[in-house]
Amino acid sequence: MNKLLETYRSNIWLKLFWWLAVIIPGIPFIIFSVGFQLYAHWPRDFSQITSITVNPKTEYLSLSVHGVKDNPKSWSNRLQNTIKNTNVQQLAKFQKAQVSLSWQPYSDNALVCSVTGRNIGEQLANKVAKLPNIKVIHLIGHSCGSFVIYGLCEKLKQIKPMIRVQSTYLDPVAIYSGLFWQYGVNNFGSCADFSDSYIDTQDTVPGSNQNLKHAYTFDVTDIRLKNKHPYAPHAWPTFFYIDAYKNNQIPILSDEDIELSDKLNNDKLTKW
């Protein structure tokens, strides 16, 4: 090592090569990386997004969040309407409320939606925690909207850990802040009392076709193929979930001490 250093110090051509081949080309990359992180994490005003109104008597809240370049009309509104009108036995005793969240224009930027989404979720958690009667919250996120429900869950559990949380991920995007490509796979579901995920393995969005480490992940690809549904792989789990909820086929967390995980396995992908 010492000989290499001595050679480098005494050889002007080697120094020149090092600067031209490594140092100078690396400067723009470093500047871009630092600039991108500053842009992604720069403080923003999310008050218009987080100004949701929920009945203070609410005991059970379901909140769904759309993904990148999407809006609540594509599936989220329909899901909340289904939740409202479906008779789920273990939820019959609750005063319920539904929220179909729109987080445009922040959801339109695929580069920073993970960071802004998580921040929006954290601010929403402060509002949810103030509901005087809240006992259980069910969070459903699609694509990059998964970071909204993750941020909400994470923050809510810090503020009021006694509130029970179910987080449901529909083809979740895994990349966080443009750097951490497996962040969602390694962290989604970790803060919830129970977490489930529904994916299409033919989806090519990073993380959206993988088993989540902290959730019970169901592969619903074969149903789309067998029934020749016209949905794109990335969108299919949202429509699957609406129908499955309507037919009382999915696990639902309540405030009772029932282990939903007894018949499930989060160590591997489960075919639906």
N, C-alpha and C positions, 0 to 999 in steps of 0.2 A: 504493500500500500504506500509506504514511504517513497519507494522508487517511482511509483506512478505519479505521486504528487511532485516530486523533484523534476520528473520529465515534463510534466505539465507547466510548471513554473519557468522552466528554462527554454521551452520550445514555443516561440511566438506563433508559429503556424498552427500548432495544436490548440493554442488559446483562441486564435481567430476562428478555427473550425468549430470549436465548442460554442462560441458566441453566435456564429452564423447558423449553425445546425440545431442548437438547443435553446439557448437563452432568448435570442431575439424572436424566433417563431413562437416561443411560449408566452411572451408578454401579452399579445392580443387575447390569447385564450384565458389568461389569468384575469385580465381587465374585464373581459366579457363575463366570466364566471362570477366575479365579485359584483359587477353591475347587475347581473340577473338576480342574484340573491337579494341585493338591496331593493330592486324593483318588486320582487315577489313578496318580500316581508315588510315593505313600506306600509306604515299605518294608513288605514282607509276608514272611511265613514260608512258603516253598514247599518245605520239606524233605520233606513227605509226598509231594509230587508228584515230586520229583526223586530220590527214594530208589529208583532202579531198580537191578536186579541183572543184571549181564551177565558171562558167562563171561570170565575174564581172558585166555583163549586166543583170544578172538574177533579175527578179522582183517577181517571184513566185517560191518558192522552195518546193518540196515535198521530205521528208526524212523518210525512213522506217527502223525499227530496229528489228532484229530477237531476239529470246529469249534464254533460257538456253540450252546449248548443241545443238545448232542449227547453221545454217549458212544462208546466203542470198539466196542460191540456192533453198531452200525448198519452199519459197513463196515470199520473199521480192523482188527479181529480177523480178519475174513475175508481181507483183503489180506495180512496177515502170514502167515497159513496158506498162502495161495497162493504167496507168495514162498518159503516154506520147502519147498514140495512141487513147485515148478516147476524143471525142469532148464534152467538158463541156462549155456551152455557157458563163457563167460568168467569165471563165478563158481565153477566146479567145484573149483578148487584151494584155495579159501578155507575157513577155519574160520568158519562163519557163525552169526549170532545175530539174533533178531527182537525188537523192542519195539513193542507197541501201547500208546501212552501215554494215560492218562486224566488230564486236568487239571481236572476238576471240583473245587470249585465255581467256580473262576476263569473257566472257559469259559462259565459261565451269564450273565455280565454283559457284554452287548454293548457297553456304553459304555466299558469299560476293558480288554476282553480283549486288545486289541492291545498295550497296555503290559505287562500282567501276563504275557501270552504270550511276549513278547520277553524279559522278565526270567527267566522259567522256562527258556527256551531257553539263555540265557547260563549259568545255573547247571548245566544238563545238560551243556553243553560242558566244564565243569571236570571232570565225572565221566568223560566219554568220552575226554578227553585223557589220562587216567591209565591207560587200557587199554594194557598194554605192547606188544601185538602188532597193534594196530589199524592198518589201512592205508587202508581205504575205508569211507565211510559214505554210505548213501542215505537221505535225509530226504524224507518225503512229508507234506504238510500240506493240509488242506481248510479253506476259509472262514477264520475267524480263527486257526485252528491254523497258518496260514501264517506268522504272526508268531513262533510257537514255533520253527519250523525255520529261519526267517531269523536269529533271535537266536542259535540254536545254531551255525549255519554261520558267522556273523560272528565270534563269540567263539572258536570252535574254530580258525579260520584265523589268529587273532591268537596263540593259544597254540602250536599245532602246524601251521604252514602246509604241512608235508609230507604231512599226511593229505588224501587226495583226497575231495572232497565232491560228490555229486550231489544237487541239491534239486529236488523235483518239487512243483508247485503245482496244486491241483485247485480251480477256481473260487475263487481267493484274494480275501479282503477287502482293500481297499487303504487304508482310512482308518486313520491312526495318531494316537492321543491325541486324537481328536475334532476335530483341527484340520487335519491334513495329508491331504487327500482323495486325492491321487495318490501317496502315499508308496510303497505296495506296487508300483504300476505302474512307478515310477521306480527302485526299489531291489531288489525280489525277484530273486534269481538273481545279483546282483552279486558275491557273495562265493564262489560255488561254482565248481568246475572245469568243471562242466556243469550246466545247469538247463533243465528242460522244464516246460511248463504246459499244462493241458487245461481248456478252458472251454466253457460253453454260452452263446451270445450272447443268448439270450432271458432269461437271468438278470438281475434288476434290482438286485442288490446292487452298490453302487459298487465298481468295479475288477474285479469278477468276470467281466466280459464283454469285457475289453480285452486287447490284445497287451502282454505285459510287455517292457520295454526290454532286459532282460538274460537273457531266457529264450526258448527256441524254443516258441512258443505254437501249440497245435493246437485248432481249432474242431471240436468233436464234436457240434454241434447237429443236423446233418442225420441222423446215425445214430439219434438218439433219435426224431426225427420220422418218418423213413422206416420204422422198425421199430415205431413206436407204443409205445415203452417208457413205462410208467406213472410214471416218476420225475419229480419236480419239477426244473426246470432247474438249480437250485443244487445239488441232490444228484446229478444224473446223472453228472458226470465221475468221481465216486468209483467208481461201479459199472462205468462204461466202462473205467476204468483196471485194475480187477481182472481183467476178461475179456481186456483187451489184454495184460496181464502174463502171464496163463495161456497165451496163444497166442504168446508171444515176439514181440510186435509193437512193443514200445517200446524206445527206446535205453537201454542200461544201461552205466554207467561202471564200469571196473575199474581196476587199477593199471598197466595197459599204456598206452603212449603212442599211443593211437589217437584220432584226431580225430573225435569223433562229429558235429561240426558240418559236416563236409565236404559232406553232402547236405542240410543244413538251412539255413533262412533265418530269422534273428531280427528282420529289419527289417519283416516283415509277418506277418499272421495266416495260418496254413496250414490249409486245410480237410483234415480227416482223411478 
